[in-house]
Amino acid sequence: MLDKFVTSMASLRIISGSIEILAALFMLKLGRVDKALAVNSALAFVGPSVLIITTAIGLSGMADRLSWGKIIWIGSGVACLLIGILKK
């Protein structure tokens, strides 16, 4: 039997990947750079959101095995990733 946290994380990644593929197909259907760029911009929220949610699910699944110090280090790492990715 699969762990419910692993199943949740994998399901979220499958949904995220499906959204990415559907967006790519939609860009092809639109056929215009300006509209494809708008679709791509909307996807900018999907990636970081999925990262935060899957990390939170994983941390909640491991919370009983991690000290508060380690959880803070992991949270700091995710924050640094997001700052590096989203900061312009």
N, C-alpha and C positions, 0 to 999 in steps of 0.2 A: 504494500500500500504506500502511495506517495504521501509525503509530508504536505500538509495543507498550505504551509508558507511557500514551499517550492512550487507547488501547483499554482498558487496565486501569482507568484513572480513570473513564472513561465507564461501563464495566460495573459498577463499584462503585456509582456514582450511580444507575444503573438499578435495581440490586438494592435500594439504600436506598429509592428512591422506591416500589418495589413493596411493600416492607415497610410503608411508611407507608400506602399505599392499602389493603393487606390489614388493617392495624390499624384503620383507619377503618371498613371494612366489618364487622370483628369487633365494634367498639363499637356499631354500629347493630344488629347481631344480638343483642348482649347486652341492649341496651335499658334499662340502668340506669346512673345517674350514677356510683355508687360503683365498679362494675366497669369502666366506660369510663375512669374516672380511673386505675384500676390499670393498664389497658392503656397509657394515655398516659404514665404514670410509667415503664413499661418502655421506652418509646420514647426516654426522656431519655438513655439510653446509646447509642442508635443514631446520633443526629446528631453528637455530638462525636467518636465513634469513627470515623465515616466521614470527618469533616473531617481528623482526624489521619492516617488511613491514605492518603487521596487526596493530601494535602499531602506525605506521605513519598514516595509513588510519584512525584509530580511533581518533587520535589527530587532523587530518585535519577536521574530522567531528565535533569535539568539539571546534575547535580553536576560534570560536566566543564567546564561553561561558567560556573560561579559560584565566586566566591572564598569562603573560609571565613567572612569577615566578612559577606558577603551572606547566607549560609546561616544564620548566627547571628541576623541581623536578622529573617529570615523566621521562624525558630523562635521568636524573642521575640514577634513579632506574633501567631503562633498561640497561644502561651501567654497573652498578654494577652486575646485573644478568649475563650479557654476560662475564664480567671479571671472575666472580665466576665459570661459567660453562666452559669457554674455557681456562682459565689459568691452566697451568700444573706445 
